[in-house]
Amino acid sequence: MRILIIEDELDLANALARGLRQQGYAVDIAVDGARGWELGEVNDYDLLILDLNLPELDGLEVCSRLRASKPNLLVLILSARSRLSDKVTGLDVGADDYLTKPFHFEELVARVRALLRRDLRTREPILQVGDLKLDAATHTAWQGRRRLKLSRKEFGILDYLMRHPEEVISQEELIEHIWGEDVNLFTSSVRVHVHSLRRELGDSAKQPRYIETVVGQGYRLLTPGEDDR
Ligand code: CA
């Protein structure tokens, strides 16, 4: 799950990002409205946490622009504007939820979780590729009837690969979607997580049944042919 925070108070933005990353989300930050709008247009985020009083471009404007081009994007407004009319306006321009500052981090996380879960339930019930099944809303995955024991990152990688079966996915793409674009990360750590994911699946890099390494390009999740079912 990938989240964009648009917030000009850098300390708050960083604290939020840190907290949300600990919960397993990939998080990017923009500190003004124009940059936030740009990032929101270019990347595919699941959820936007949006301040309203922003330099360059007002939050409400960002919200209505992104609403128009990204219909699936969830928007949670986080603002010091606490009048009822502000909330109504925010929801009218397409926000899904509105939380006033000051707020408790636990409440923000609970609302983020609730929004994403509600959305996942309506958008995509359970992913299935071969004998692998994955429920992103409850963070569970199965191989046949066995429930897999996966770390957040392993789960994130499997989730992303299962959304793009048979496509070659580069390590950079995985980093971007699972860790966030500002994270400095060597592709070698992606390899480490893929290795442990394979081990949990009982898969081997040499004779892959699930995750194939495409040398110099990335990974591909195999869909089983009729023969090997
Ligand atoms: Ca602000």
Boltz pocket constraint, residues with backbone or C-beta under 6 A from the ligand:
constraints:
  - pocket:
      binder: B
      contacts: [[A, 7], [A, 8], [A, 9], [A, 51], [A, 52], [A, 53], [A, 54]]
      max_distance: 6.0
